[in-house]
């Protein structure tokens, strides 16, 4: 019995040395993107929870001052009709080629910033809601393969109230 224990004590460390150490999972490489990568007409759908879906369309295009992003979504209303929403934001170039300032009419939400960081176009909006609380909307768009992926969050007084994801494919107008 003692010989078996001694052999096991000698074999186990040897076997352990032969097994390669588990590698740490590597993060996916960050791909640099430019605003030009986002230009075009995109169609897709948003999802919110498991039961609500909206047809969604996005147009990102250059302007003389910077770029414009227009989006529209269409969904069924509770009474069997159709609800359509459309918004547009315009941004002017700055000295930093990866940052833009908002050009918005006074009656619209205040667009705080548009910024390209690595592979993501970040757009932040802020306004005071009817209750006097700060409401922020964050639109993070990335190109993933052939898709434009949107991660949207709405915060009210710093608390996340809504989140949705949308996937779009580039199409010809």
N, CA, C and O of each residue as an XYZ file, in Angstrom:
692
protein
N       0.818     -1.190      0.000
C       0.000      0.000      0.000
C       0.860      1.252      0.000
O       0.577      2.229     -0.694
N       1.954      1.192      0.825
C       2.849      2.338      0.912
C       3.497      2.608     -0.437
O       3.700      3.774     -0.776
N       3.830      1.600     -1.217
C       4.447      1.765     -2.536
C       3.493      2.457     -3.497
O       3.917      3.270     -4.319
N       2.210      2.140     -3.397
C       1.203      2.783     -4.261
C       1.101      4.258     -3.929
O       1.042      5.091     -4.834
N       1.078      4.595     -2.655
C       0.984      5.997     -2.236
C       2.210      6.767     -2.691
O       2.090      7.894     -3.170
N       3.396      6.169     -2.547
C       4.626      6.833     -2.970
C       4.600      7.061     -4.478
O       4.957      8.142     -4.948
N       4.182      6.050     -5.239
C       4.109      6.215     -6.701
C       3.119      7.311     -7.081
O       3.400      8.118     -7.967
N       1.962      7.345     -6.418
C       0.988      8.402     -6.703
C       1.560      9.778     -6.378
O       1.339     10.740     -7.114
N       2.297      9.864     -5.272
C       2.894     11.147     -4.911
C       3.917     11.597     -5.944
O       4.123     12.795     -6.139
N       4.560     10.635     -6.607
C       5.529     10.981     -7.645
C       4.848     11.248     -8.990
O       5.293     12.113     -9.745
N       3.791     10.526     -9.293
C       3.134     10.637    -10.605
C       2.253     11.879    -10.700
O       2.251     12.545    -11.735
N       1.507     12.206     -9.648
C       0.569     13.332     -9.698
C       1.273     14.644    -10.059
O       0.801     15.350    -10.950
N       2.405     15.003     -9.391
C       3.072     16.249     -9.797
C       3.574     16.192    -11.239
O       3.554     17.201    -11.944
N       4.025     15.015    -11.677
C       4.490     14.872    -13.050
C       3.341     15.111    -14.029
O       3.507     15.837    -15.010
N       2.180     14.510    -13.773
C       1.015     14.713    -14.647
C       0.558     16.171    -14.632
O       0.189     16.728    -15.665
N       0.587     16.773    -13.457
C       0.176     18.179    -13.349
C       1.101     19.073    -14.167
O       0.649     20.056    -14.755
N       2.390     18.743    -14.211
C       3.340     19.538    -14.986
C       3.121     19.375    -16.479
O       3.474     20.261    -17.256
N       2.541     18.253    -16.891
C       2.310     17.994    -18.317
C       1.048     18.665    -18.832
O       0.920     18.887    -20.036
N       0.117     18.991    -17.949
C      -1.144     19.615    -18.368
C      -0.906     21.111    -18.502
O      -0.452     21.749    -17.552
N      -1.210     21.689    -19.680
C      -0.988     23.122    -19.825
C      -1.896     23.917    -18.898
O      -3.043     23.543    -18.653
N      -1.369     25.003    -18.397
C      -2.154     25.860    -17.513
C      -3.302     26.479    -18.303
O      -3.150     26.816    -19.477
N      -4.437     26.622    -17.654
C      -5.586     27.248    -18.312
C      -5.241     28.701    -18.604
O      -4.745     29.426    -17.742
N      -5.516     29.108    -19.841
C      -5.217     30.487    -20.229
C      -6.350     31.399    -19.790
O      -7.517     31.009    -19.773
N      -5.980     32.611    -19.440
C      -6.976     33.629    -19.143
C      -7.735     33.929    -20.428
O      -7.121     34.002    -21.492
N      -9.051     34.106    -20.362
C      -9.753     34.468    -21.583
C      -9.252     35.818    -22.088
O      -9.095     36.763    -21.315
N      -9.011     35.893    -23.364
C      -8.502     37.131    -23.942
C      -9.666     37.998    -24.392
O     -10.620     37.498    -24.988
N      -9.595     39.293    -24.112
C     -10.656     40.168    -24.613
C     -10.565     40.276    -26.128
O      -9.487     40.154    -26.709
N     -11.704     40.505    -26.753
C     -11.705     40.697    -28.197
C     -10.922     41.954    -28.527
O     -10.967     42.925    -27.772
N     -10.208     41.951    -29.637
C      -9.447     43.151    -29.978
C     -10.384     44.324    -30.276
O     -11.452     44.146    -30.861
N      -9.973     45.509    -29.872
C     -10.751     46.714    -30.147
C     -10.388     47.194    -31.537
O      -9.214     47.349    -31.875
N     -11.407     47.424    -32.329
C     -11.213     47.858    -33.703
C     -11.479     49.358    -33.767
O     -12.512     49.839    -33.301
N     -10.563     50.062    -34.331
C     -10.771     51.497    -34.511
C     -11.813     51.711    -35.596
O     -11.837     50.973    -36.581
N     -12.663     52.696    -35.434
C     -13.682     53.031    -36.429
C     -13.635     54.535    -36.662
O     -13.069     55.283    -35.864
N     -14.227     54.958    -37.747
C     -14.364     56.392    -38.033
C     -15.820     56.665    -38.333
O     -16.596     55.743    -38.584
N     -16.185     57.914    -38.308
C     -17.578     58.277    -38.561
C     -18.021     57.799    -39.947
O     -19.192     57.473    -40.143
N     -17.100     57.755    -40.899
C     -17.444     57.313    -42.255
C     -17.943     55.863    -42.272
O     -18.746     55.499    -43.131
N     -17.476     55.035    -41.332
C     -17.939     53.656    -41.245
C     -19.438     53.572    -40.941
O     -20.083     52.576    -41.268
N     -19.984     54.606    -40.324
C     -21.394     54.609    -39.925
C     -22.307     55.212    -40.991
O     -23.526     55.051    -40.925
N     -21.725     55.908    -41.973
C     -22.546     56.552    -42.993
C     -23.354     55.517    -43.761
O     -22.865     54.432    -44.077
N     -24.581     55.869    -44.051
C     -25.438     55.008    -44.854
C     -26.824     54.889    -44.263
O     -27.143     55.477    -43.230
N     -27.637     54.108    -44.954
C     -29.011     53.860    -44.552
C     -29.071     52.459    -43.961
O     -28.630     51.495    -44.586
N     -29.611     52.350    -42.768
C     -29.645     51.097    -42.018
C     -31.092     50.761    -41.654
O     -31.854     51.647    -41.266
N     -31.475     49.484    -41.775
C     -32.814     49.029    -41.397
C     -32.684     47.885    -40.411
O     -31.774     47.063    -40.510
N     -33.602     47.840    -39.462
C     -33.559     46.747    -38.505
C     -34.738     46.787    -37.575
O     -35.822     47.240    -37.944
N     -34.529     46.313    -36.364
C     -35.589     46.264    -35.369
C     -34.999     46.467    -33.987
O     -33.855     46.101    -33.719
N     -35.796     47.053    -33.124
C     -35.407     47.196    -31.730
C     -36.141     46.143    -30.932
O     -37.200     45.664    -31.338
N     -35.582     45.791    -29.811
C     -36.268     44.895    -28.890
C     -36.216     45.528    -27.517
O     -35.206     46.106    -27.116
N     -37.301     45.411    -26.818
C     -37.380     45.937    -25.464
C     -38.094     44.877    -24.652
O     -39.286     44.643    -24.847
N     -37.388     44.244    -23.756
C     -37.968     43.106    -23.062
C     -38.146     41.979    -24.057
O     -37.410     41.897    -25.041
N     -39.096     41.123    -23.819
C     -39.273     39.988    -24.721
C     -40.489     40.119    -25.616
O     -40.680     39.297    -26.512
N     -41.318     41.134    -25.397
C     -42.566     41.160    -26.137
C     -42.773     42.377    -27.021
O     -43.808     42.458    -27.684
N     -41.864     43.314    -27.069
C     -42.076     44.514    -27.863
C     -40.991     44.635    -28.919
O     -39.802     44.573    -28.607
N     -41.401     44.806    -30.161
C     -40.453     44.977    -31.245
C     -40.929     46.123    -32.117
O     -42.128     46.320    -32.316
N     -39.978     46.866    -32.627
C     -40.291     47.995    -33.503
C     -39.428     47.908    -34.744
O     -38.241     47.596    -34.659
N     -40.019     48.183    -35.896
C     -39.220     48.351    -37.100
C     -38.452     49.654    -36.928
O     -39.004     50.640    -36.440
N     -37.204     49.665    -37.318
C     -36.373     50.837    -37.083
C     -35.512     51.128    -38.308
O     -35.049     50.215    -38.992
N     -35.308     52.418    -38.571
C     -34.532     52.881    -39.712
C     -33.603     53.982    -39.239
O     -34.008     54.848    -38.463
N     -32.372     53.958    -39.694
C     -31.379     54.968    -39.316
C     -30.651     55.422    -40.569
O     -30.264     54.605    -41.404
N     -30.469     56.723    -40.695
C     -29.675     57.293    -41.775
C     -28.597     58.151    -41.130
O     -28.898     59.086    -40.388
N     -27.341     57.829    -41.417
C     -26.205     58.624    -40.936
C     -25.535     59.163    -42.183
O     -25.127     58.400    -43.059
N     -25.421     60.494    -42.263
C     -24.862     61.081    -43.479
C     -24.012     62.305    -43.167
O     -24.248     63.009    -42.184
N     -23.020     62.547    -44.019
C     -22.173     63.725    -43.805
C     -22.934     64.996    -44.148
O     -23.846     64.988    -44.975
N     -22.545     66.091    -43.500
C     -23.060     67.415    -43.835
C     -21.850     68.331    -44.019
O     -20.716     67.923    -43.768
N     -22.091     69.550    -44.450
C     -20.980     70.500    -44.615
C     -20.286     70.772    -43.290
O     -19.082     71.027    -43.257
N     -21.042     70.717    -42.195
C     -20.481     71.040    -40.888
C     -19.982     69.824    -40.112
O     -19.150     69.972    -39.216
N     -20.467     68.637    -40.432
C     -20.110     67.451    -39.657
C     -20.905     66.245    -40.136
O     -20.605     65.670    -41.182
N     -21.929     65.863    -39.361
C     -22.798     64.770    -39.790
C     -24.183     64.936    -39.188
O     -24.393     65.691    -38.238
N     -25.128     64.198    -39.780
C     -26.517     64.190    -39.325
C     -26.943     62.732    -39.155
O     -26.579     61.860    -39.944
N     -27.716     62.498    -38.111
C     -28.277     61.171    -37.904
C     -29.789     61.321    -37.754
O     -30.276     62.101    -36.935
N     -30.512     60.560    -38.560
C     -31.974     60.575    -38.543
C     -32.439     59.158    -38.248
O     -31.913     58.203    -38.819
N     -33.409     59.013    -37.371
C     -33.930     57.679    -37.124
C     -35.442     57.722    -37.001
O     -36.030     58.730    -36.609
N     -36.046     56.609    -37.344
C     -37.492     56.455    -37.300
C     -37.779     55.046    -36.797
O     -37.095     54.093    -37.172
N     -38.789     54.920    -35.949
C     -39.242     53.585    -35.592
C     -40.755     53.521    -35.712
O     -41.458     54.512    -35.512
N     -41.233     52.342    -36.041
C     -42.652     52.113    -36.274
C     -43.063     50.899    -35.450
O     -42.409     49.857    -35.489
N     -44.158     51.048    -34.701
C     -44.641     49.928    -33.887
C     -46.160     49.943    -33.865
O     -46.789     50.930    -34.246
N     -46.737     48.847    -33.418
C     -48.189     48.759    -33.279
C     -48.600     49.505    -32.015
O     -47.917     49.440    -30.993
N     -49.721     50.212    -32.094
C     -50.240     50.882    -30.909
C     -51.200     49.930    -30.199
O     -51.570     48.892    -30.747
N     -51.593     50.282    -29.000
C     -52.503     49.445    -28.216
C     -53.868     49.273    -28.852
O     -54.545     48.272    -28.615
N     -54.281     50.246    -29.663
C     -55.617     50.171    -30.286
C     -55.592     49.559    -31.687
O     -56.574     49.651    -32.423
N     -54.476     48.938    -32.053
C     -54.381     48.297    -33.368
C     -53.859     49.207    -34.470
O     -53.720     48.775    -35.614
N     -53.573     50.448    -34.142
C     -53.019     51.368    -35.126
C     -51.508     51.264    -35.191
O     -50.908     50.311    -34.694
N     -50.911     52.259    -35.811
C     -49.467     52.298    -35.976
C     -48.939     53.585    -35.351
O     -49.499     54.664    -35.542
N     -47.846     53.445    -34.599
C     -47.178     54.597    -34.001
C     -45.839     54.755    -34.705
O     -45.049     53.815    -34.800
N     -45.602     55.978    -35.201
C     -44.336     56.255    -35.874
C     -43.661     57.423    -35.172
O     -44.288     58.450    -34.910
N     -42.374     57.259    -34.868
C     -41.586     58.331    -34.249
C     -40.376     58.591    -35.131
O     -39.784     57.665    -35.686
N     -40.014     59.871    -35.253
C     -38.830     60.225    -36.043
C     -38.088     61.338    -35.329
O     -38.696     62.256    -34.780
N     -36.774     61.247    -35.342
C     -35.927     62.279    -34.742
C     -34.707     62.500    -35.611
O     -34.310     61.638    -36.395
N     -34.124     63.677    -35.451
C     -32.911     64.006    -36.197
C     -31.988     64.800    -35.288
O     -32.429     65.674    -34.541
N     -30.703     64.483    -35.361
C     -29.684     65.241    -34.651
C     -28.607     65.641    -35.648
O     -28.245     64.868    -36.535
N     -28.103     66.858    -35.488
C     -27.008     67.350    -36.335
C     -25.835     67.702    -35.450
O     -25.993     68.222    -34.346
N     -24.644     67.404    -35.964
C     -23.429     67.667    -35.221
C     -22.413     68.375    -36.096
O     -22.293     68.087    -37.287
N     -21.679     69.307    -35.493
C     -20.626     70.041    -36.190
C     -19.265     69.520    -35.746
O     -19.074     69.157    -34.585
N     -18.333     69.489    -36.674
C     -16.974     69.045    -36.385
C     -16.296     69.990    -35.394
O     -16.642     71.168    -35.299
N     -15.329     69.450    -34.664
C     -14.505     70.260    -33.757
C     -13.055     70.063    -34.170
O     -12.778     69.396    -35.167
N     -12.136     70.633    -33.420
C     -10.712     70.443    -33.710
C     -10.295     68.989    -33.538
O      -9.361     68.527    -34.193
N     -10.981     68.268    -32.661
C     -10.710     66.850    -32.449
C     -11.517     66.064    -33.490
O     -12.743     66.172    -33.502
N     -10.878     65.284    -34.354
C     -11.615     64.583    -35.408
C     -12.567     63.498    -34.889
O     -13.345     62.942    -35.665
N     -12.515     63.195    -33.598
C     -13.387     62.181    -33.015
C     -14.457     62.754    -32.083
O     -15.094     62.015    -31.332
N     -14.654     64.092    -32.136
C     -15.671     64.744    -31.295
C     -16.447     65.747    -32.131
O     -15.913     66.389    -33.035
N     -17.737     65.858    -31.794
C     -18.610     66.792    -32.490
C     -19.473     67.506    -31.471
O     -19.771     66.967    -30.406
N     -19.877     68.733    -31.806
C     -20.801     69.484    -30.954
C     -22.179     69.448    -31.595
O     -22.316     69.347    -32.815
N     -23.177     69.530    -30.759
C     -24.555     69.420    -31.229
C     -25.044     70.725    -31.823
O     -24.716     71.804    -31.329
N     -25.828     70.623    -32.883
C     -26.508     71.764    -33.501
C     -28.004     71.455    -33.445
O     -28.553     70.847    -34.363
N     -28.656     71.877    -32.367
C     -30.055     71.523    -32.190
C     -30.925     72.753    -32.007
O     -30.489     73.748    -31.428
N     -32.160     72.688    -32.500
C     -33.093     73.781    -32.233
C     -33.416     73.845    -30.739
O     -33.315     72.832    -30.047
N     -33.799     75.011    -30.235
C     -34.023     75.180    -28.795
C     -35.130     74.298    -28.217
O     -35.096     73.996    -27.024
N     -36.108     73.875    -29.018
C     -37.224     73.103    -28.481
C     -36.966     71.591    -28.444
O     -37.858     70.821    -28.090
N     -35.754     71.167    -28.805
C     -35.447     69.734    -28.804
C     -34.566     69.397    -27.612
O     -34.025     70.289    -26.957
N     -34.421     68.083    -27.328
C     -33.501     67.717    -26.244
C     -32.104     68.268    -26.528
O     -31.719     68.440    -27.684
N     -31.380     68.531    -25.506
C     -30.044     69.080    -25.662
C     -29.076     67.929    -25.913
O     -28.904     67.064    -25.054
N     -28.453     67.915    -27.071
C     -27.435     66.906    -27.351
C     -26.134     67.401    -26.748
O     -25.601     68.434    -27.154
N     -25.642     66.675    -25.800
C     -24.431     67.093    -25.114
C     -23.208     66.805    -25.960
O     -22.348     67.670    -26.127
N     -23.122     65.584    -26.502
C     -21.909     65.258    -27.229
C     -22.113     64.109    -28.194
O     -23.023     63.291    -28.055
N     -21.239     64.082    -29.168
C     -21.058     62.923    -30.040
C     -19.563     62.687    -30.057
O     -18.778     63.612    -30.266
N     -19.176     61.445    -29.836
C     -17.763     61.140    -29.730
C     -17.503     59.725    -30.240
O     -18.254     58.795    -29.944
N     -16.435     59.582    -31.004
C     -16.013     58.272    -31.474
C     -14.905     57.790    -30.540
O     -13.862     58.433    -30.424
N     -15.134     56.654    -29.873
C     -14.127     56.050    -29.007
C     -13.955     54.613    -29.491
O     -14.887     53.810    -29.437
N     -12.754     54.304    -29.962
C     -12.436     52.986    -30.511
C     -13.434     52.617    -31.603
O     -13.385     53.181    -32.696
N     -14.341     51.677    -31.325
C     -15.282     51.219    -32.347
C     -16.702     51.712    -32.108
O     -17.629     51.246    -32.770
N     -16.896     52.650    -31.170
C     -18.240     53.047    -30.756
C     -18.474     54.536    -30.966
O     -17.655     55.370    -30.581
N     -19.617     54.853    -31.588
C     -20.083     56.231    -31.710
C     -21.032     56.473    -30.540
O     -22.132     55.922    -30.498
N     -20.594     57.304    -29.588
C     -21.389     57.628    -28.397
C     -22.126     58.935    -28.642
O     -21.514     59.934    -29.021
N     -23.432     58.933    -28.427
C     -24.209     60.167    -28.486
C     -24.989     60.263    -27.184
O     -25.694     59.333    -26.794
N     -24.848     61.421    -26.510
C     -25.530     61.648    -25.238
C     -26.456     62.843    -25.376
O     -26.077     63.884    -25.912
N     -27.677     62.676    -24.883
C     -28.666     63.747    -24.849
C     -29.057     63.976    -23.397
O     -28.998     63.062    -22.574
N     -29.451     65.185    -23.096
C     -29.923     65.475    -21.743
C     -30.973     66.557    -21.809
O     -30.912     67.444    -22.661
N     -31.925     66.486    -20.920
C     -32.964     67.505    -20.805
C     -33.584     67.379    -19.427
O     -33.412     66.362    -18.754
N     -34.294     68.394    -19.010
C     -35.060     68.338    -17.782
C     -36.455     67.873    -18.145
O     -37.094     68.458    -19.019
N     -36.942     66.822    -17.484
C     -38.269     66.313    -17.820
C     -39.359     67.131    -17.129
O     -39.066     68.091    -16.416
N     -40.619     66.742    -17.345
C     -41.753     67.506    -16.804
C     -41.778     67.534    -15.280
O     -42.427     68.401    -14.695
N     -41.082     66.603    -14.623
C     -40.998     66.591    -13.161
C     -39.795     67.373    -12.642
O     -39.559     67.416    -11.434
N     -39.030     67.992    -13.547
C     -37.865     68.754    -13.147
C     -36.623     67.915    -12.904
O     -35.633     68.417    -12.372
N     -36.661     66.634    -13.288
C     -35.516     65.745    -13.095
C     -34.677     65.688    -14.358
O     -35.193     65.857    -15.463
N     -33.396     65.453    -14.198
C     -32.490     65.329    -15.330
C     -32.724     63.989    -16.017
O     -32.641     62.936    -15.385
N     -33.011     64.035    -17.291
C     -33.189     62.825    -18.077
C     -32.076     62.763    -19.112
O     -31.880     63.704    -19.881
N     -31.347     61.648    -19.129
C     -30.261     61.442    -20.084
C     -30.616     60.272    -20.986
O     -31.190     59.275    -20.547
N     -30.262     60.416    -22.249
C     -30.401     59.324    -23.201
C     -29.023     59.065    -23.784
O     -28.330     59.991    -24.206
N     -28.636     57.803    -23.803
C     -27.311     57.416    -24.264
C     -27.484     56.436    -25.420
O     -28.110     55.385    -25.277
N     -26.919     56.800    -26.559
C     -26.976     55.968    -27.758
C     -25.545     55.540    -28.085
O     -24.724     56.367    -28.484
N     -25.251     54.275    -27.921
C     -23.935     53.741    -28.281
C     -24.112     52.860    -29.506
O     -24.803     51.842    -29.460
N     -23.474     53.264    -30.609
C     -23.578     52.511    -31.864
C     -22.221     51.937    -32.225
O     -21.199     52.619    -32.151
N     -22.232     50.646    -32.625
C     -21.019     49.962    -33.057
C     -21.309     49.196    -34.333
O     -22.436     48.761    -34.572
N     -20.275     49.037    -35.149
C     -20.368     48.178    -36.318
C     -19.841     46.811    -35.878
O     -18.690     46.695    -35.458
N     -20.672     45.785    -35.973
C     -20.285     44.428    -35.607
C     -20.578     43.548    -36.813
O     -21.735     43.254    -37.113
N     -19.521     43.129    -37.501
C     -19.713     42.373    -38.742
C     -20.440     43.245    -39.746
O     -19.977     44.338    -40.073
N     -21.566     42.774    -40.233
C     -22.375     43.541    -41.191
C     -23.485     44.333    -40.516
O     -24.347     44.890    -41.197
N     -23.478     44.391    -39.203
C     -24.566     45.036    -38.472
C     -24.124     46.338    -37.818
O     -22.967     46.502    -37.430
N     -25.069     47.248    -37.709
C     -24.948     48.410    -36.842
C     -25.727     48.026    -35.592
O     -26.926     47.758    -35.671
N     -25.068     47.994    -34.444
C     -25.708     47.590    -33.198
C     -25.852     48.829    -32.324
O     -24.882     49.541    -32.062
N     -27.073     49.071    -31.883
C     -27.371     50.195    -31.006
C     -27.682     49.674    -29.612
O     -28.494     48.765    -29.439
N     -27.025     50.262    -28.626
C     -27.368     50.014    -27.226
C     -27.879     51.348    -26.701
O     -27.127     52.320    -26.615
N     -29.162     51.390    -26.350
C     -29.802     52.623    -25.890
C     -30.145     52.493    -24.415
O     -30.641     51.460    -23.966
N     -29.873     53.559    -23.671
C     -30.259     53.614    -22.263
C     -30.855     54.971    -21.958
O     -30.399     55.993    -22.470
N     -31.890     54.972    -21.110
C     -32.476     56.223    -20.629
C     -32.344     56.230    -19.122
O     -32.771     55.297    -18.442
N     -31.746     57.296    -18.605
C     -31.550     57.469    -17.173
C     -32.376     58.663    -16.712
O     -32.398     59.695    -17.382
N     -33.050     58.536    -15.583
C     -33.768     59.647    -14.972
C     -33.181     59.845    -13.592
O     -33.235     58.956    -12.741
N     -32.627     61.011    -13.385
C     -31.977     61.345    -12.125
C     -30.932     60.293    -11.746
O     -30.787     59.932    -10.578
N     -30.193     59.800    -12.782
C     -29.120     58.845    -12.580
C     -29.557     57.391    -12.506
O     -28.704     56.505    -12.458
N     -30.854     57.115    -12.493
C     -31.364     55.744    -12.389
C     -31.807     55.258    -13.777
O     -32.560     55.937    -14.476
N     -31.320     54.063    -14.160
C     -31.692     53.524    -15.468
C     -33.169     53.156    -15.474
O     -33.635     52.380    -14.639
N     -33.901     53.731    -16.434
C     -35.338     53.485    -16.535
C     -35.703     52.641    -17.746
O     -36.762     52.014    -17.787
N     -34.813     52.635    -18.730
C     -35.141     51.913    -19.957
C     -33.858     51.519    -20.660
O     -32.868     52.250    -20.633
N     -33.887     50.362    -21.287
C     -32.760     49.921    -22.100
C     -33.322     49.118    -23.255
O     -34.277     48.357    -23.096
N     -32.723     49.296    -24.408
C     -33.097     48.469    -25.542
C     -31.904     48.306    -26.449
O     -30.946     49.077    -26.394
N     -31.977     47.294    -27.281
C     -30.932     47.039    -28.255
C     -31.586     46.971    -29.623
O     -32.714     46.497    -29.763
N     -30.877     47.442    -30.620
C     -31.360     47.356    -31.998
C     -30.216     46.857    -32.867
O     -29.049     47.165    -32.628
N     -30.571     46.095    -33.858
C     -29.599     45.621    -34.848
C     -30.097     46.053    -36.209
O     -31.265     45.871    -36.552
N     -29.191     46.626    -36.974
C     -29.529     47.141    -38.290
C     -28.580     46.537    -39.333
O     -27.441     46.181    -39.028
N     -29.073     46.433    -40.553
C     -28.210     46.064    -41.674
C     -28.209     47.245    -42.649
O     -29.206     47.950    -42.804
N     -27.069     47.436    -43.295
C     -26.934     48.531    -44.263
C     -27.726     48.161    -45.516
O     -27.641     47.034    -46.004
N     -28.489     49.111    -46.023
C     -29.264     48.884    -47.243
C     -29.076     50.063    -48.166
O     -28.601     51.122    -47.755
N     -29.450     49.875    -49.413
C     -29.439     50.986    -50.371
C     -30.744     51.746    -50.243
O     -31.800     51.155    -50.021
N     -30.666     53.039    -50.382
C     -31.874     53.874    -50.296
C     -32.698     53.682    -51.561
O     -33.759     54.290    -51.704
